[in-house]
Amino acid sequence: MRRAACIVAAAIALAAQGARSDEAVAFTPAEFGRILAHGPWPPPFARDPSNRVSGKPEAVALGERLFFSPRLSGTGSLLCASCHETWRHYADGRARALGIEEVDRNTQSVVNVRLNRWFGWDGANDNLWAQSIRPLLEPREMNTSARGVAALVRGDATLAESYRKAFGAAPPADDEALLVDAGKALAAYMESLQSGRTPFDDFRDALERGERAATARYPARAQRGLRTFLESCASCHSGANFSDGAFHAVGVRSLRASGEPDEGRRDGVSKLLASRYNLLGMYSDAAGGDDSKSAATRAAGTERGTQGAFRTPSLRDVALTPPYMHDGSAATLCDVVRGHPARAAGAKPLSAGEVSDLVAFLDTLTATGAPKFGGGDNACR
């Protein structure tokens, strides 16, 4: 209680110090608490109990080799990094991903992906290794098979030795078991991809410590944008990863390549329960019992799935991964902010200044020193 009282007192003091609009925003104690809820960063690493090699350095090394191997695809020409390009912050810059063919949705970055509860825009997978297997088997993406992946790992001496170091045995004779292990190695690698600290994190921590000089370095525009964010966006983009991990129908409707509407979570639930690789299946390494994650998967059987609902994406490093929305229909952050359909009906539209300030805040969620930081194509005009 004494610490909480000190924090509130520091918030009031900082608000009084920042009363001049050109220098800082006078955040209320309630706003102060909501700001602190978006941290601290980074969060501690937690192993995935469903993946026996989660967090194991040898598995990370194997997963990295697989991630950058074109031979993992059925054509021998595509790799995981074809869509998750390192120089694009593990996204691809396209409205919709392009594998062997163009697919239905925008590529999401895999940085910080370990923090997700559900995977994919529709949550069709409940663990990262199953999500890693999905594009391998998808005909329009990498178009391979369990047999193809198994033949690659067994037939390549370097991969086979890397597998032995990661899993403590030679690659198994069962093709599907080896496919699953390849997915678990890929997941171990992607778990290691974490974004750095941002100007917002420095500001947030300085607020918590009551350090006036440090908070003054955070731009006034970003502070104004942060207040708008708390009012308009933070209910869904919550927590240290700026995502509640839930599914929301925000009014962006799109069509699949087939011409059918993309139903989002409604279709995702069906795929999740039909998957051989979900947490209720034989390939999970979670030890006995019905843990909270597998229980959530079981509960999804009673979930109807909201039509057109998609998982809330993280906003960390968001300035680096245009275009936006599940269908890539928003080219810039300014486009997202100006026309975001999730704003409550009848809500007052944001002014041009509020849009610009909000985007200035979103830019401060980019890791310090990352390329294109400071506005770039997201500068509103």
N, C-alpha and C positions, 0 to 999 in steps of 0.2 A: 504493500500500500504506500509506504514512504517513497519507493522508487516511482510509482505511478504519479503520485502527487508532484514529485520533482519534475517529471516529464511534462505534465500539464503546465506547471509554473514556467518551465523553460519555453514552452510553446507560446504562452501569453507574452512573455518577455520578448521573444523573437518577433512576434506579431507587432508589438509596439515599436520595436526597433525598425521594422520594415514598413512602417505606415506610409512612407513616401512611395508613390506608385512607380516611379522610375527605378527604384532600387529593389523592392521586394513586395511580396504579397502578404497581407495580414491574415495568415491562416488562423482559423478558429481552432480551439482545442479538439473539437470533433474531427475537423479536417486533418489536423496533426496526427491523430490516431490512425486515420485511414491511410495517410501517407506511410506511416511506419509499418502498416500491414503489408506493404509491397516490398518487403525485405525480411531479414537481411539476405545479401547475395555475396558469394554463392551458397547454395544449400549444401549440406553434407551429402556425401555419396552414400547410397544405400543399395546393397546388392539385390538383384531380382531373384527371389527364392525359386522361381520356376525355371531358372537357367543356371545350371550347376557351374558354368564357367564365367558367370557374370563377375566383372571386376578382376578377372585373372589376366595378368599382363600377356601371357602366352596366347590366350584367346583373343585379346585385343590385336596382337600381331597377326594372327591368322585371319581375323575378320578384316583387317586393313588390306591384306593381300587379296582377299576375295572381292572386297569393295572396288578395288582398282583393276580387276582382271576382266578383260573383254571375253575371255573364254567361258565365263560364267553364264553367258547368254547362249541361246540356241543358235544364233547366227554367228557367234564368235566375234561380233563387231560392237556390241553394246556392253557397258559396264554400269554398275550402280552409280558411279560418278558421272555418267552421261547426263543424268537428270539432276544429280546432287553434286554440282560442280564446286570445287573448293573455292575458286576465286569469286563465285557468286554466293558465298556463304551457304554452300551446300543446297542451293536451289538452282533453277535453270533460266530464270528471266523470261519465261514464256507464259502466255495466258493459260495454256493447257499443256501438260507434259507430252513429250514426244519420245516414244520408244520405237518399236518397229512401226507403229502407227501412232497417230495422235489419240490421246485418251480423253476422258471426260472432265478431268479436274486439274486444278493448279497444283504444281509441285510445292510441297511444304519443305522448309529446311529441316534437316535432321539434327541441327545443333540444339542442345537441351532436350532432345526427344525422350531421354530417360525419365523426365518428370511427368510425362503423360500418364494418364490412367487408361484411356482408350486411344486407339491408334487409327490413323486415317481420318479423313474429313467426316466419315460416317460412323466411326468407331466399330468397324467390322472385325477388328482384332482386339483382343484384351491383353496382349503381351507383345513386346518388341520383336522377339524372334519369329513369331507368326507373321507379324507385319513385314519382316525382312524376307520371308519366304514368298509372300503374296506376289510381288512383281516378277519374281523368277518364273513363276508358273503362269502368269497372265500372258495370253497369246499376243496381245497388242503391245506389251512392254518388253520383257526379255525372252519370253517364249522358250523356256527350257523345261526340263522335267527332272524328277528325282533321279532317274537313271543318268541323265546328262551331268548333273552336279556331282553325283557319286563317282562317275567315270573320271571327271576332272580331278577330284581330290585324290582318288586312288592312283591315277596315272601320272601325276606330277610329283616327282620325288620331293621337291621343296615343300609343296602343300601337304603331302603325306607326312613329312617329318614335322611340319608346323602343327598339323592335327595331333600327332602323337604327343607333342609337348603340351598342347592345350588340354587334351582330354585324357592323357595318361595311358593311351592304348592305340593300337593301329586302327585305321579307318574300318568300320564294321562292314560286313558283307551285305547287310540290309540297306538297299538304296534309300528308302524313305527315312530310316533312322539317320543316315549320313546327311541327307537333305536337311533334316531338322537340326543336326549339329552344325551344319554350315550356317543355318539361320541364327543359331545361338552365338556363333563366333561373330557374325556380322553385327548382331545386337550388342555384343561386348565391345566391339569397336565403336559403334555409334553412341553407346553410353559414355564413352570417353570424350565426346565432343561437347564442350561446355563454353558458353560465351563468357567474355571477361566482364570486369566491373565497368560501370558506366558513370557519366556525370550525375545522373539521377541517384545512383547508389551512394556516391560521395555526399550529395546533398541530403539524402535521407538519413545517412549515418550521422552527419554533422548536426542535423536537427535533433536526433536522439541524444546526442552528447551536449547539445546546447551551445555549439561553437559558432558564434556570430560571424567571425571572419570567414570561416569555411562556407557557411550558407550564403554569404554575400557574393561568392564567386559563381553561384548558379544564376544564369541569366534571368532577368525579370520577365522576359517574354515566356520563357519556359515555366516559370512559376505561375504566371497567369494561365498558361495552357494546362498546367497541372490542376489548377482549381476547376477549369472547365472539364477536364478529364474526370475528376472526382464526381462532378455533377452528372455527367452524361455517359460515361464509359466504364467506370470502375466496378459496377455491379457484376459485369461479366468478365472483364479483364482484371481479375483480382489476384491477390497473392504475389509472392516474389517472382513468379514466372508470368505474371500478367495474363492469367487465364484461369477460369473456374473449371476448365476441363469438361464442361457440360455442353449440351446440344441446344441450340436456339434457332428458331425460324426467324430470320431477319428480313425476309421478304425478297431475297435475291433468288429468283427462280431461273433455272437453266435447263437445257435439253441435253441428253446424252447423244452420242454419235448416231444411235439408233433412231433418234427422233422422239424417244420417250422422255417424260419429265424425270429429272434427277430428284429422287425422293429423299436422299440423304439418310438420316438416321433410321427411317422406316425400313429401307433396304438393308442398312448396316446390321440391324438386329438379326434379320433372317440369315445373313451371311455368317455372322458371329456364331450363332447356334448350330449352323450346319458344318462349321469348320472342324477338321480333324485335329487342329493345332490349338484349339482354345484351352483355357486353364482347367476345363473339366475333362480333358482328354488324356490319353495315355502318355503323351510326350512331355507333360509338365513335370519338372523336377521338384516342385514344392513338396515338402515332407508331410505326408498324411493330413487328415483333417480337411476342413472346409474354410480356408483362410478368407479374409475380407474381400480379396480380389476375385477368387473363384465364386464366392457367394454372390458378388455383384453380377458375375456372368450368369449364374443360375437365375438370379432375379430378372435379368434382361429378358428371360423367356416370357415374363408377364408384361413386359414393356411394349406398348403398341408402337412406339416410335413416332415422333412428330413428323408429319409430312413436311419435307423441305427444311428440316433442321440439320445444322452442321455444327461440328465441334468448334468451340471458341479457340482461335489460334493465339499463341503467345505473341506478345508485342516486343519482346526483347530482340534487338537488332532488326526491328521491322523496317527501318529505312533502307536496309540492304537487300530486301527481297521483293521488289515489285515484279509483276503486278499483283493485285490483291483480290480477296474474296475467293470462294471455293472454285469459281469458274474463271478467275483472272479478269473479271470484267471492269475492275478499277485500276487504271494505269498508274496512279500516284496516290500518295497518302492524302493529298488535298482532295482528290476525287472521292476517296473513302469518307473523309470527314464531312465534306459538303453534302453528300447525298446518302449517308448511312441510313438505311431504312428502318433500323431498330430503334431510332429515337421515338419516344412516346408520341402517339397521335395527338396532334394539337400542340405539341411542344414548340416553343419559340425557335425559329431557325437561328442557327449560329450566324453572327455577323462575320464580315470578311476578316475583321481583326481577330475574332475568336477562333476562326478556322486557322489563321496564320499562327496564332499563339499555341493552339493545340498541336499543330504539326511541329512547331519548335520544341514543344515538350517531348513528342514522340521521337524526335531526332536524338534527344538526350538519353534514350533507352538503348542507344548503340554503344557498344564497347569502346572505351577510349582508345584512340589510335587506329580504329578500323577504317578501311577505305570508304570514301564518299561521305564521311561523317560531316555534319554541319549544314545539311539541307539538300544540296545537290539538286536532283530532279524533283525532290519533294518540296522545294521552295514554292509557296503559293503566290500566284500572280493575279 
